[in-house]
Each structure stands twice: as C-alpha cells, then as structure tokens.
Amino acid sequence: MDTMTYDYTEPTLSTKGQRMRDILADYIALISHRLPDDVTAKLEELSKIEVDPLQKLVYDTMMENQLLANKLKRPSCQDTGALQFFIKCGAQFPLLGKLNQILKDAVYRGTKKAPLRHNAVQTFDEYNTGMNIGDGIPSIFLQVDGNGTDISMYVYMAGGGCTLPGAAKVLMPGEGYEGVVRFVMDRMTSYGINACPPLLVGVGVATSVETAALNSKLALMRRVDSENPNANAAKLEHLLEDGINHIGLGPQGFGGQKSVMGVNVENTARHPSTIGVAVSTGCWSHRRGLINFDADLNYDLPLNKGVELS
C-alpha cells in the first residue's frame, strides 16, 4: 500500500493573525511541560496526606518529573494528547473569521516547538499525519457570547489514558440522580485506575449524550478547587469526591487515601423525561491552560501566574 500523507498548506494570515498564532504556539509548548497553578497546588496538598512510603515515593517522583520538565522545557508526559480548544468569544473579536486557521497552524507550530508527540491518526485510513493535526483535530468548541471584542480560550491536551474512562449515557426514566451517581461510580471503579490518578473527574448532566459529554469536558476546564454555584450540584460534587476517594485508587493506582484532585459537575437544563450523564477525566498531569486576549492581542494567563510568553 502506498504511504499516505496528510495534505496541509499553512494558511496566509495577516500580521495580527500571525501574532496570535505565534503566542498560542508558545502557550501550547508551555502547557506541555508546566502544570497549571491549581493542579500543582492540589498535588502538593495531596502529597502531604498520604503516609505510606510507596505513595509518598510516587508523589516525590511526580514532583521531580515536573521540575525536570520545566528545567528542560520538555513535555512532562510522553502522551501529549490531542489538542482541544474551548472558546468563548465576542462577535466583534477582529480575528473571529480566521480563528480555525490560526488554531490549526498554532498546533502545527507548537508541535515542532515543544516538541509534541504526534497523536493525530486519520480514522479508517490508519496513518499518523505526523503533525498533530488532521480531520477534526484540533477539536474546536466555540461559543459566540455577546457583541464584545475579547476572547477567552481554554487549551487542553487530551491524552489517551485520561480519555479512556470517558462515557456518556441517557438514563432510563425513574433512575434519577441516583442513576447519575451509579453511572459515575461504575466508570471509576472499572476504568479510573487506567487514567493515572489522582484524577480530576468531570461530570456532565444534561438532556442527551452529546450535551452531557460536552458539559463533562467543560467541567475539566474548571479549577480543581472550584465548586458548582448550584447548591445541589455542589453537594453531588462532594458526595462523588468522597465516594471515589473511598475506592482507594491512590496515586498512580498504588492505593491510598485520595484518588481524585476533585470532582466538578457541569449541568444545563434538560428534557423532563431524560437525564443525560457523562464522565470525562483528567490525569494527575492535567495539562490545560486558559488564555484571554483583547482586540489588540494583549493577553493574560490566569492559571499560570508570573509566566510571560516569548
């Protein structure tokens, strides 16, 4: 069989578009080796809870891994994931029409800069593009919100192991929120160990599988120390966190007191006769970032304090 190649032509961008692309390429490279501030703080907190020498050794190894990744500016995990972007943008943001091209080219350039492992395999054709881009990769989820000129963008490296527990289901009428708990716990007891705990668990509740699944991914974008503003949803977060911790997965599945960094629930309104539920997980090396641009491409990095991109 002839070797297949992915046809990619770098887009022609304005000077402003090139600047946004280059900033994002730098940020993608940064995310690959530097964990967000909230994840680093939570791992340090959890490391002080475990008392068994094996669990403490695992956390010490995680910390050493991150120190070396930052020092050498090399990815902290060999699986650098498939890039995903979750975006909220004002309708008047000046580069809105070129956004897809900018993001795809940023991934292409960030892959070479970091460098990132090549994780884009063309489905059914079964060849790796060698560029971390392909049909539908990177995944771009865009919400146009109001008539403003700013853009807010979560950047996420969705690895294979942490993606493995992901699932979505529409519950039968009558299963209620008890069914949500049962579904989440079934996934965690069956597949949680495969996702490199301690995990950030995202739970989505909505009408259908696709809306619940998107909510579960948006839940992973929230800080690990955040709480759903709805009191009932927040209660569910705490109950699920306690339940999954009691499974005893511990760091990297070696057993321990804490199995999760947190459980985040994201919910939207639903059809009266259905409850769609989904689970997504982030591994201990939860590589996600947040970058905000104004119309002039001034930016800030709320999850990476003190960082300046080159």
C-alpha positions as CSV (number, residue, x, y, z in Angstrom):
1,M,0.0,0.0,0.0
2,D,1.3,3.5,-0.8
3,T,2.3,5.6,2.1
4,M,-0.5,8.1,2.9
5,T,0.3,11.7,3.7
6,Y,-1.9,14.5,5.1
7,D,-2.2,17.5,2.8
8,Y,-1.7,20.6,4.8
9,T,-1.0,24.1,3.5
10,E,0.0,26.7,6.0
11,P,-2.6,29.5,5.9
12,T,-1.9,33.0,4.8
13,L,-2.5,35.2,7.8
14,S,-2.4,38.9,8.5
15,T,0.3,40.3,10.7
16,K,-2.2,40.2,13.6
17,G,-3.2,36.7,12.8
18,Q,0.4,35.6,12.8
19,R,1.0,37.2,16.2
20,M,-2.0,35.4,17.7
21,R,-0.8,32.1,16.2
22,D,2.7,32.5,17.5
23,I,1.5,33.4,21.0
24,L,-0.7,30.3,21.0
25,A,2.1,28.1,19.7
26,D,4.3,29.3,22.6
27,Y,1.4,28.6,25.0
28,I,0.8,25.1,23.7
29,A,4.5,24.4,24.2
30,L,4.4,25.8,27.7
31,I,1.3,23.7,28.7
32,S,3.1,20.6,27.7
33,H,5.7,21.0,30.4
34,R,4.2,23.3,33.1
35,L,1.1,22.3,35.0
36,P,-1.5,25.0,35.9
37,D,-1.1,26.6,39.3
38,D,-4.3,25.0,40.7
39,V,-3.2,21.5,39.8
40,T,0.3,22.0,41.2
41,A,-1.1,23.3,44.5
42,K,-3.5,20.4,44.8
43,L,-0.8,17.7,44.1
44,E,1.3,19.3,46.9
45,E,-1.7,19.2,49.2
46,L,-2.5,15.6,48.5
47,S,1.2,14.5,48.8
48,K,1.1,15.6,52.5
49,I,-2.0,13.5,53.2
50,E,-0.5,10.1,52.2
51,V,1.6,8.4,54.9
52,D,2.6,5.1,53.2
53,P,6.2,5.2,51.8
54,L,5.1,3.9,48.4
55,Q,2.5,6.7,47.9
56,K,5.0,9.3,49.1
57,L,7.5,8.0,46.7
58,V,5.0,8.3,43.8
59,Y,4.3,11.9,44.7
60,D,8.0,12.7,45.1
61,T,8.5,11.2,41.6
62,M,5.7,13.4,40.2
63,M,7.3,16.5,41.6
64,E,10.7,15.6,40.3
65,N,9.2,14.9,36.9
66,Q,7.7,18.4,36.8
67,L,10.9,20.1,38.0
68,L,12.8,18.4,35.2
69,A,10.2,19.1,32.6
70,N,10.2,22.8,33.5
71,K,14.0,22.9,33.6
72,L,14.5,21.2,30.3
73,K,11.3,22.6,28.7
74,R,10.3,19.2,27.5
75,P,6.8,17.6,27.8
76,S,6.1,16.2,31.2
77,C,4.4,13.1,29.8
78,Q,5.2,11.2,26.6
79,D,1.5,11.4,25.7
80,T,1.0,15.0,24.8
81,G,-2.6,14.3,23.8
82,A,-4.9,15.6,21.1
83,L,-5.3,19.4,21.3
84,Q,-8.8,20.7,22.2
85,F,-9.9,24.3,22.5
86,F,-13.0,25.5,24.4
87,I,-13.6,29.1,23.5
88,K,-15.9,32.0,24.4
89,C,-15.7,34.9,22.0
90,G,-17.3,38.2,21.4
91,A,-18.9,38.6,18.0
92,Q,-16.6,41.6,17.2
93,F,-13.3,39.9,18.0
94,P,-11.3,41.0,15.0
95,L,-9.8,37.6,14.1
96,L,-13.0,35.5,14.6
97,G,-13.3,34.6,10.9
98,K,-9.7,33.3,10.8
99,L,-9.8,31.5,14.2
100,N,-9.9,27.9,12.9
101,Q,-6.9,28.5,10.7
102,I,-5.0,30.3,13.4
103,L,-5.6,27.4,15.9
104,K,-4.7,24.7,13.5
105,D,-1.5,26.4,12.5
106,A,-0.7,27.1,16.1
107,V,-0.9,23.4,16.9
108,Y,1.2,22.6,13.9
109,R,3.9,25.0,15.0
110,G,3.6,24.2,18.7
111,T,4.2,20.6,17.9
112,K,7.5,21.4,16.3
113,K,8.4,23.9,19.0
114,A,7.8,21.8,22.2
115,P,8.2,19.2,20.5
116,L,5.0,17.2,21.0
117,R,4.4,13.6,20.2
118,H,2.4,13.1,17.0
119,N,-1.1,12.0,18.1
120,A,-3.4,12.6,15.1
121,V,-4.3,9.3,13.3
122,Q,-6.7,9.6,10.4
123,T,-9.6,7.3,11.3
124,F,-10.1,4.3,8.9
125,D,-7.1,5.3,6.8
126,E,-5.0,4.4,9.9
127,Y,-2.0,6.6,9.3
128,N,-0.4,9.3,11.6
129,T,-0.3,12.7,10.0
130,G,3.0,13.4,11.8
131,M,1.8,17.0,12.5
132,N,-0.7,16.6,15.4
133,I,-3.4,17.9,13.1
134,G,-5.9,16.0,11.0
135,D,-9.6,15.9,10.1
136,G,-11.3,17.5,13.1
137,I,-8.0,17.8,15.1
138,P,-7.5,20.1,16.9
139,S,-11.1,20.0,18.3
140,I,-12.6,23.4,18.5
141,F,-15.7,24.2,20.5
142,L,-16.8,27.9,20.1
143,Q,-19.4,29.9,21.8
144,V,-20.1,33.4,20.5
145,D,-21.1,35.4,23.5
146,G,-22.4,38.9,23.1
147,N,-21.0,41.7,20.8
148,G,-17.7,42.2,22.6
149,T,-14.1,42.2,21.2
150,D,-12.4,39.8,23.7
151,I,-11.8,36.1,23.5
152,S,-11.3,33.6,26.3
153,M,-9.8,30.2,25.4
154,Y,-9.1,27.0,27.3
155,V,-6.4,24.9,25.8
156,Y,-6.4,21.2,26.7
157,M,-4.1,18.2,25.9
158,A,-6.5,15.3,25.9
159,G,-4.3,12.2,26.5
160,G,-5.2,8.7,25.7
161,G,-5.1,7.3,29.2
162,C,-7.1,10.0,30.8
163,T,-9.7,9.8,28.0
164,L,-10.2,6.1,28.5
165,P,-12.8,6.3,31.3
166,G,-14.9,8.7,29.2
167,A,-18.5,7.6,28.6
168,A,-22.0,9.1,28.2
169,K,-25.5,7.7,28.7
170,V,-29.1,8.7,28.8
171,L,-30.7,7.3,31.9
172,M,-34.0,5.5,31.9
173,P,-36.9,7.5,33.4
174,G,-37.0,6.9,37.1
175,E,-33.3,6.4,37.6
176,G,-33.0,10.0,38.8
177,Y,-29.8,11.5,40.3
178,E,-29.1,8.2,42.0
179,G,-28.6,6.9,38.5
180,V,-26.0,9.6,37.9
181,V,-24.1,8.5,40.9
182,R,-24.3,4.9,39.9
183,F,-23.0,5.6,36.4
184,V,-20.1,7.7,37.6
185,M,-19.0,5.2,40.3
186,D,-19.3,2.3,37.8
187,R,-16.9,4.1,35.4
188,M,-14.4,5.0,38.2
189,T,-14.3,1.5,39.7
190,S,-13.9,-0.1,36.2
191,Y,-11.6,2.4,34.5
192,G,-10.3,5.0,36.9
193,I,-7.1,3.2,37.5
194,N,-6.2,3.5,33.8
195,A,-6.2,7.3,33.8
196,C,-3.2,7.9,36.1
197,P,-4.7,9.1,39.3
198,P,-5.2,11.3,41.3
199,L,-7.8,12.4,38.8
200,L,-9.9,15.4,38.1
201,V,-13.3,14.0,37.3
202,G,-15.7,16.0,35.2
203,V,-19.4,15.0,35.3
204,G,-21.8,16.4,32.8
205,V,-25.6,16.4,33.3
206,A,-27.9,17.4,30.5
207,T,-30.5,16.0,28.1
208,S,-28.6,13.9,25.6
209,V,-25.3,12.1,25.3
210,E,-23.6,14.9,23.3
211,T,-24.7,17.7,25.6
212,A,-23.8,15.8,28.7
213,A,-20.4,14.9,27.2
214,L,-19.6,18.5,26.4
215,N,-20.6,19.5,29.9
216,S,-18.2,16.9,31.3
217,K,-15.3,18.3,29.3
218,L,-16.2,21.8,30.3
219,A,-16.1,20.6,33.9
220,L,-12.4,19.6,33.4
221,M,-11.7,23.2,32.5
222,R,-12.7,24.5,35.9
223,R,-10.2,24.9,38.6
224,V,-9.8,21.8,40.8
225,D,-10.7,23.8,43.9
226,S,-13.9,25.3,42.4
227,E,-17.5,24.5,43.3
228,N,-20.7,24.4,41.2
229,P,-22.8,27.5,42.1
230,N,-25.9,25.4,42.4
231,A,-26.1,24.0,46.0
232,N,-27.5,20.7,44.9
233,A,-24.8,20.2,42.2
234,A,-22.1,21.2,44.7
235,K,-23.5,18.6,47.2
236,L,-23.2,16.0,44.4
237,E,-19.6,17.0,43.7
238,H,-18.7,16.4,47.4
239,L,-20.5,13.1,47.6
240,L,-18.9,11.8,44.5
241,E,-15.5,13.0,45.6
242,D,-15.9,11.1,48.9
243,G,-17.1,8.0,47.1
244,I,-14.3,7.9,44.6
245,N,-11.7,8.5,47.3
246,H,-13.1,5.5,49.2
247,I,-12.4,3.3,46.2
248,G,-8.7,3.7,47.3
249,L,-7.0,4.1,43.9
250,G,-4.4,6.4,45.3
251,P,-1.6,8.0,43.3
252,Q,-0.9,6.1,40.0
253,G,-3.2,3.3,41.3
254,F,-0.9,2.1,44.0
255,G,-3.6,2.6,46.7
256,G,-4.0,5.4,49.1
257,Q,-6.4,7.8,50.9
258,K,-7.1,10.1,47.9
259,S,-8.0,9.1,44.4
260,V,-9.1,12.4,43.0
261,M,-7.9,16.0,42.9
262,G,-11.6,16.9,42.7
263,V,-15.0,16.3,41.1
264,N,-16.5,19.0,39.0
265,V,-20.2,18.9,37.9
266,E,-21.4,21.0,35.0
267,N,-25.1,21.0,34.3
268,T,-27.6,22.5,31.8
269,A,-31.4,22.3,31.7
270,R,-32.8,19.0,30.3
271,H,-35.9,17.4,28.8
272,P,-38.3,16.5,31.6
273,S,-38.2,12.7,30.9
274,T,-34.5,12.2,30.5
275,I,-31.2,12.8,32.3
276,G,-28.1,12.6,30.1
277,V,-24.9,11.9,32.1
278,A,-21.3,11.8,31.0
279,V,-17.9,11.4,32.6
280,S,-14.5,12.7,31.5
281,T,-11.3,12.5,33.4
282,G,-8.1,14.4,33.6
283,C,-4.9,12.6,34.9
284,W,-2.6,13.9,37.6
285,S,-0.7,15.7,34.9
286,H,-3.7,17.7,33.9
287,R,-2.4,19.9,31.1
288,R,-4.9,22.6,30.5
289,G,-4.5,26.3,30.3
290,L,-6.5,29.5,29.9
291,I,-5.5,32.4,27.8
292,N,-7.6,35.6,27.4
293,F,-7.0,38.1,24.6
294,D,-8.4,41.6,24.0
295,A,-8.8,43.0,20.5
296,D,-5.2,44.2,20.4
297,L,-4.0,40.7,21.4
298,N,-2.9,41.8,24.9
299,Y,-3.2,38.6,26.9
300,D,-3.3,37.2,30.4
301,L,-2.8,33.7,31.7
302,P,-5.0,33.2,34.8
303,L,-3.8,29.7,35.5
304,N,-0.1,30.4,35.0
305,K,0.8,33.3,37.3
306,G,4.1,35.1,36.5
307,V,4.5,33.5,33.1
308,E,5.5,35.6,30.1
309,L,5.4,34.0,26.6
310,S,8.4,34.7,24.4
